[in-house]
């Protein structure tokens, strides 16, 4: 029961409530512990797991609230920095208006660091339409006239995009409206790209859920705007067609890849898919028929048995012999080239030739004989032996 001491009093109250116990006001921690452990339906393992989940849930809620407080504090700090920068710019502009002409004012305004409130454009991650909208709002907020937006825009774009702007006509490169039109035409995301961003976009740790919702909304609006979706019926057809596309095999998509993003009418899409599937099945049958067809026909004709009028009748139901058969039959049979190297006897090599190989001489064994003679004398106990070796 030690686990009951790892939580707070509020956790014990929640545990008792979850177990169906009546909790009165003013109970202390020890009384709550006694109330929980003395219950008839008390199960230590179950109660321990339930108490742990209550503590984890409380800590998760606390962590989420802390993150929200930090996000709000960071947002307030960013707003404060922005207000300070705005005040500095306004003070500089008013000071320049009293001591210099309008050209000098433009020079002082150009000192404003836009990167503090607006990051640089990233072609791989950012959407150019949304970025230009944020850019215009920020410059309008600090009261910078539109005629002076081009220097700020160049400072917030990558070098390769700036080089493209510089290559344009000098008059057009000074006109923000024409530069914006050029950027939208060049870097505007396609319909399919908007759809992918809307479907696959995930929330990162650095942004809030509010920012994530705004990004999803912008991607969805970009998708529907590019398709000119303005009514509920068109939106319904788009969703149904998108669901059909998710079930289509990859080879079907490859066939319609040139105008895949334009197929947003479900019945039109289904008709094209049925037509393609019919053609594909017909092609498969045609290919299988070609594969099964033999590459050549044997020129062998079998005739029914009948009497032959010639003096040299051929065998009935036998294939006609061609030149190849004649050439094969006319070839002489190859004879064996194995001969004895010593005497020339055919069919044997020298080591196996019966004429050249002499039979091995038999070993003659001489058995030596030994003769023993013994003589005994009745008068004398000694005896003599005569040994003869041949």
C-alpha positions in Angstrom: 0.0 0.0 0.0 3.0 2.3 -0.1 2.1 3.3 -3.6 -0.8 5.4 -2.2 1.8 7.8 -0.8 3.3 8.7 -4.2 0.4 10.9 -5.2 -1.3 14.0 -3.8 -4.5 14.3 -1.8 -6.4 15.3 -4.9 -5.2 12.1 -6.6 -6.5 10.0 -3.6 -9.9 11.8 -3.9 -10.1 11.0 -7.6 -9.1 7.4 -6.9 -11.8 7.0 -4.3 -14.4 8.5 -6.6 -13.3 6.2 -9.4 -13.7 3.2 -7.1 -17.3 4.3 -6.3 -16.6 5.3 -2.7 -18.3 8.3 -1.0 -15.8 11.0 -0.1 -16.9 13.6 2.4 -15.2 17.0 2.7 -12.5 17.5 5.2 -11.0 14.0 5.0 -7.3 13.8 5.6 -4.8 11.7 3.6 -4.7 8.9 6.2 -8.5 8.7 6.3 -8.6 8.6 2.5 -6.1 5.8 2.5 -8.1 3.8 5.1 -11.3 4.4 3.2 -9.7 3.0 0.0 -8.0 0.0 1.5 -10.9 -1.1 3.6 -13.4 -1.2 0.7 -14.9 -4.7 0.1 -14.0 -4.6 -3.6 -10.4 -3.5 -3.0 -7.9 -5.1 -5.4 -4.4 -4.0 -4.7 -3.0 -4.5 -8.3 -6.0 -2.9 -10.0 -6.0 0.0 -7.5 -2.3 0.5 -8.0 -2.6 0.7 -11.8 -5.6 3.0 -11.6 -3.8 5.3 -9.2 -0.7 5.5 -11.4 -2.9 6.4 -14.4 -4.5 9.2 -12.4 -1.1 10.6 -11.5 0.1 10.4 -15.1 -2.9 12.1 -16.4 -2.5 15.0 -13.8 1.1 15.4 -14.8 0.3 15.4 -18.5 -2.3 18.1 -18.0 0.2 20.1 -15.9 2.9 19.8 -18.6 0.4 20.9 -21.3 -0.6 24.0 -19.3 3.0 24.8 -18.7 3.7 24.6 -22.4 0.8 26.8 -23.1 2.0 29.4 -20.6 5.5 29.3 -22.2 4.0 29.7 -25.7 1.9 32.7 -24.5 4.9 34.2 -22.9 7.0 33.8 -26.0 4.2 35.3 -28.1 4.0 38.3 -25.8 7.7 38.7 -25.9 7.6 38.7 -29.7 4.9 41.2 -29.7 6.8 43.4 -27.3 9.9 43.2 -29.5 7.8 44.0 -32.6 6.3 47.1 -30.8 9.8 48.2 -29.8 11.0 47.9 -33.4 7.9 49.7 -34.7 8.4 52.5 -32.2 12.0 52.9 -33.3 11.1 53.0 -36.9 8.3 55.5 -36.4 10.6 57.7 -34.3 13.3 57.5 -37.1 10.8 58.3 -39.8 9.3 61.3 -37.9 12.8 62.6 -37.2 13.8 62.3 -40.9 10.7 64.0 -42.0 11.6 67.1 -40.1 15.3 67.2 -41.1 15.4 65.7 -44.6 13.5 65.3 -47.8 11.4 62.2 -49.0 14.4 60.5 -50.6 16.3 60.6 -47.3 13.1 59.1 -45.6 13.3 56.1 -48.0 16.9 55.6 -47.1 16.2 55.6 -43.4 13.2 53.2 -43.9 15.5 50.7 -45.6 17.4 50.3 -42.4 14.5 48.4 -41.0 15.4 44.8 -40.3 12.5 42.7 -41.7 14.2 39.4 -40.7 13.3 40.1 -37.0 9.6 39.7 -37.7 9.6 37.6 -40.9 12.0 34.7 -41.7 13.5 34.2 -45.2 11.5 32.4 -47.8 12.3 28.7 -48.2 11.1 27.4 -51.6 11.1 23.7 -50.4 8.9 24.3 -47.4 7.0 27.6 -47.7 4.1 28.5 -50.0 4.9 31.7 -52.0 1.3 33.0 -51.9 1.0 32.7 -48.1 4.5 34.2 -47.7 3.8 37.2 -49.8 0.5 37.8 -47.9 2.4 37.8 -44.6 5.1 40.1 -46.1 2.5 42.6 -47.2 0.8 42.6 -43.8 4.0 43.2 -41.9 5.1 46.1 -44.1 1.6 47.7 -44.0 1.7 47.3 -40.2 4.9 49.4 -39.9 3.5 52.0 -42.4 6.0 51.4 -45.2 4.6 52.5 -48.6 4.3 50.0 -51.4 6.8 51.8 -53.6 9.5 50.8 -51.1 8.6 47.2 -50.8 11.0 45.8 -53.4 14.2 46.3 -51.3 12.6 44.5 -48.3 11.4 41.7 -50.5 14.8 41.2 -52.0 16.3 41.0 -48.5 13.8 38.3 -47.5 14.3 36.0 -50.6 17.1 33.6 -51.4 19.9 34.6 -53.7 18.7 32.5 -56.7 15.3 34.2 -56.6 16.9 37.6 -56.4 19.0 36.9 -59.4 15.9 36.0 -61.3 14.3 39.3 -60.4 17.4 41.2 -61.4 17.4 39.6 -64.8 13.9 41.2 -65.5 13.4 44.6 -67.0 14.5 47.4 -64.8 11.1 49.0 -64.7 9.4 45.7 -64.0 11.8 44.8 -61.2 10.8 48.0 -59.4 7.1 47.3 -59.6 6.0 45.1 -56.7 2.8 44.0 -58.5 4.7 42.7 -61.5 7.3 41.0 -59.3 4.6 39.4 -57.2 2.9 38.1 -60.4 6.2 36.7 -61.6 6.9 34.9 -58.3 3.4 33.4 -58.1 3.7 32.1 -61.6 7.1 30.6 -61.0 6.8 29.3 -57.4 3.1 28.8 -57.0 2.4 25.3 -55.7 0.4 23.0 -58.0 -3.0 21.5 -57.2 -1.5 18.2 -56.4 1.2 19.7 -54.2 -1.5 21.6 -52.1 -3.3 18.3 -51.7 -0.2 16.5 -50.5 0.6 19.3 -48.0 -3.0 19.2 -46.7 -3.0 15.4 -46.3 0.6 14.8 -45.1 1.2 18.0 -43.0 2.2 17.2 -39.4 2.4 19.5 -36.4 6.0 20.3 -35.3 7.0 20.9 -31.7 7.9 24.6 -32.4 4.5 25.7 -33.4 1.2 25.9 -31.5 -2.0 24.1 -32.5 -3.4 27.4 -33.6 -0.6 27.9 -36.1 -1.0 24.3 -37.2 -4.7 24.9 -37.9 -3.9 28.0 -39.8 -1.4 26.2 -42.0 -3.9 23.4 -42.7 -6.6 25.9 -43.6 -4.3 27.7 -46.0 -3.3 24.5 -47.7 -6.9 23.4 -48.1 -7.9 26.8 -49.4 -5.0 26.7 -51.9 -6.1 23.3 -53.1 -9.7 24.3 -53.6 -8.9 27.7 -55.1 -6.6 26.1 -57.7 -9.5 23.8 -58.6 -12.1 26.6 -58.6 -14.2 24.8 -56.0 -17.0 27.3 -55.0 -20.0 25.1 -54.2 -20.8 22.3 -51.8 -21.6 20.0 -54.7 -18.2 20.5 -56.3 -16.5 19.9 -52.9 -18.5 16.7 -52.5 -17.4 15.5 -55.9 -13.8 16.4 -55.0 -13.8 14.3 -51.8 -15.4 11.3 -53.5 -12.9 11.4 -56.4 -10.0 11.7 -53.9 -11.3 8.6 -52.1 -11.4 6.7 -55.4 -7.8 7.8 -56.2 -6.6 6.3 -53.0 -7.8 2.9 -54.1 -6.4 3.0 -57.6 -3.3 0.8 -58.4 -0.1 2.6 -59.2 0.0 1.6 -62.9 -3.4 3.3 -63.4 -2.0 6.5 -62.0 1.0 6.3 -64.2 -1.2 6.1 -67.3 -3.2 9.2 -66.4 -0.2 11.1 -64.8 -0.3 14.0 -67.3 -3.8 15.1 -66.2 -4.2 13.2 -62.9 -4.9 16.3 -60.8 -7.6 17.4 -63.2 -9.7 14.2 -62.8 -11.9 15.5 -59.9 -15.3 14.3 -61.2 -16.0 10.8 -59.7 -18.1 9.5 -62.6 -15.8 10.9 -65.3 -12.9 9.3 -63.4 -14.6 6.0 -63.1 -15.5 5.9 -66.8 -11.8 6.5 -67.8 -10.7 3.8 -65.3 -13.2 1.3 -66.7 -12.1 2.0 -70.3 -8.4 1.7 -69.4 -9.1 -1.6 -67.5 -11.0 -3.0 -70.5 -8.2 -2.1 -72.9 -5.6 -3.5 -70.5 -7.4 -6.9 -70.2 -7.7 -7.1 -74.0 -4.0 -6.5 -74.4 -3.2 -9.2 -71.8 -5.4 -11.7 -73.8 -3.7 -10.7 -77.0 -0.2 -11.1 -75.5 -1.1 -14.4 -74.0 -2.4 -15.7 -77.4 0.9 -14.6 -79.1 2.9 -16.4 -76.4 0.9 -19.6 -76.8 1.2 -19.6 -80.6 4.1 -21.8 -81.9 7.0 -20.0 -83.5 7.0 -22.4 -86.5 5.0 -25.3 -88.0 6.4 -28.6 -88.8 6.2 -29.5 -92.5 5.2 -33.0 -91.7 2.1 -34.2 -93.4 0.6 -37.6 -92.6 -1.4 -39.3 -95.3 -3.8 -42.1 -94.9 -2.7 -45.5 -95.9 -3.1 -46.1 -99.6 -1.4 -48.1 -102.4 1.6 -46.6 -104.0 1.8 -46.9 -107.8 5.6 -46.5 -108.0 8.1 -49.3 -108.1 9.8 -48.1 -104.9 6.9 -47.4 -102.5 7.9 -45.5 -99.3 6.7 -46.4 -95.9 3.2 -45.0 -95.2 2.8 -42.2 -92.7 6.4 -41.4 -92.6 7.7 -37.8 -92.8 9.3 -36.6 -95.9 13.0 -36.6 -95.8 14.7 -33.3 -96.4 18.1 -32.3 -97.4 19.2 -32.1 -93.8 18.3 -35.7 -93.2 20.1 -36.8 -96.4 23.3 -34.9 -95.3 23.1 -36.5 -91.9 22.5 -40.0 -93.2 25.3 -39.6 -95.8 27.9 -38.8 -93.2 30.4 -41.7 -92.6 30.5 -43.1 -89.1 33.4 -41.9 -87.1 35.7 -44.7 -86.1 37.5 -45.0 -82.9 41.0 -43.3 -83.0 42.4 -45.2 -79.9 45.4 -47.3 -80.9 48.5 -48.7 -79.1 51.3 -46.2 -79.3 53.9 -49.1 -79.4 52.5 -51.6 -82.0 49.5 -49.8 -83.4 47.0 -52.4 -82.1 43.5 -50.7 -82.3 41.2 -50.3 -79.3 43.9 -50.3 -76.5 46.4 -47.9 -75.1 50.0 -49.0 -74.7 49.7 -49.7 -71.0 46.7 -52.0 -71.6 47.8 -53.5 -75.0 48.0 -57.3 -74.7 50.8 -57.5 -77.3 53.1 -54.9 -75.8 52.5 -55.7 -72.1 54.6 -58.7 -71.0 53.1 -60.9 -68.3 54.8 -60.5 -64.9 57.3 -63.3 -64.0 56.2 -65.6 -61.2 58.2 -65.5 -58.1 59.9 -68.8 -57.3 60.0 -69.7 -53.7 62.7 -72.2 -52.5 61.7 -74.1 -49.5 64.7 -75.3 -47.5 64.4 -78.6 -45.8 65.8 -79.3 -42.3 66.5 -82.9 -41.1 66.9 -83.7 -37.5 68.3 -86.9 -36.1 68.3 -87.9 -32.4 70.2 -90.8 -30.9 69.9 -92.0 -27.3 72.1 -94.6 -25.5 70.6 -96.7 -22.7 73.9 -96.7 -20.9 74.5 -93.0 -21.0 71.8 -90.3 -20.2 73.4 -88.0 -22.7 72.2 -87.9 -26.3 73.6 -86.5 -29.6 71.8 -84.6 -32.3 72.8 -84.4 -35.9 71.5 -81.4 -37.8 71.5 -81.2 -41.6 70.5 -78.1 -43.5 69.9 -78.2 -47.3 
